[in-house]
Every structure is written in C-alpha cells, then in structure tokens.
C-alpha cells in the first residue's frame, strides 16, 4: 500500500508548513498545474482518492475522520 499527498497550489513555505504541522512522513508532491487533480476530477481540497489493486477508484471530498480512514484502508487490504 502506498500513500501520496498531493498539494494543489500554494507557496513552497505553506506546503512545507502543512507537512511539518501534521508530521506527514509519506511522499508529498506539488500539483500547481492541477494535472493530478484533473486526472481524478477533484474540484477542491480536501479530497481523498483510494485506488485498489484492481485500479478501482473511490473518491471522498472533505475532511475524513480517522475511524473512516481506518475502515477504508481495511477494505482495500481485503
């Protein structure tokens, strides 16, 4: 399983500040051009895209509580 954070736009300082504030340890990429957001048809942040081993995509918009995220991860791992 791989997690990747994608920032849509903003300054490099704000991008790094968010990573530091939340203690993120998984890879982060900047998508200033919006290519990744366009690919997954994401209209705004926050958003979450889960892609399972079969390539099936599931999108969630808005903040996701940790218990919901845990359940989604468990579902993908099955």
C-alpha positions in Angstrom: 0.0 0.0 0.0 1.3 3.4 -0.9 0.2 6.9 0.3 1.0 10.0 -1.6 -0.1 13.5 -0.6 -0.9 16.0 -3.4 -0.9 19.7 -2.8 -2.9 21.6 -5.5 -1.4 25.1 -5.2 0.3 27.5 -2.9 3.7 28.6 -1.8 6.5 26.2 -1.0 6.6 27.6 2.5 2.9 26.8 3.0 3.4 23.4 1.5 6.3 22.5 3.8 4.5 24.1 6.8 1.5 21.8 6.3 3.8 18.8 6.1 5.6 19.8 9.3 2.5 20.8 11.2 0.8 17.4 10.6 4.0 15.3 10.9 3.5 13.8 7.4 6.0 11.1 6.6 4.7 9.8 3.3 5.7 11.2 0.0 4.3 14.6 -1.0 4.0 16.2 -4.4 3.0 19.6 -5.6 0.5 19.8 -8.4 0.5 23.6 -9.1 -0.6 22.8 -12.7 -3.5 20.8 -11.5 -2.7 17.8 -13.6 -3.3 15.2 -10.9 -6.5 16.9 -9.7 -7.7 17.0 -13.3 -6.9 13.3 -13.8 -9.1 12.3 -10.8 -11.7 15.1 -11.4 -11.1 16.6 -8.0 -12.8 20.0 -7.8 -11.4 21.2 -4.4 -9.4 20.3 -1.3 -9.5 18.4 0.9 -10.1 15.3 -1.1 -9.1 11.6 -0.9 -8.7 9.2 -3.8 -8.3 5.5 -3.0 -7.2 3.2 -5.8 -7.3 -0.5 -5.0 -5.2 -3.3 -6.6 -7.7 -3.7 -9.4 -7.5 0.0 -10.3 -11.0 0.8 -8.9 -11.1 4.4 -7.7 -13.1 5.7 -4.8 -13.3 9.5 -4.1 -14.2 11.3 -0.9 -14.5 15.0 -0.6 -14.0 17.0 2.6 -12.1 16.0 5.8 -12.0 12.3 6.6 -12.1 11.2 10.2 -9.5 8.7 11.3 -12.0 5.9 12.0 -13.5 6.3 8.5 -10.0 6.3 7.0 -9.1 3.2 9.0 -12.2 1.4 7.6 -11.4 2.4 4.1 -7.8 1.1 4.4 -9.1 -2.1 5.9 -11.5 -2.5 2.9 -8.7 -2.0 0.4 -6.4 -4.5 2.1 -9.1 -7.3 2.0 
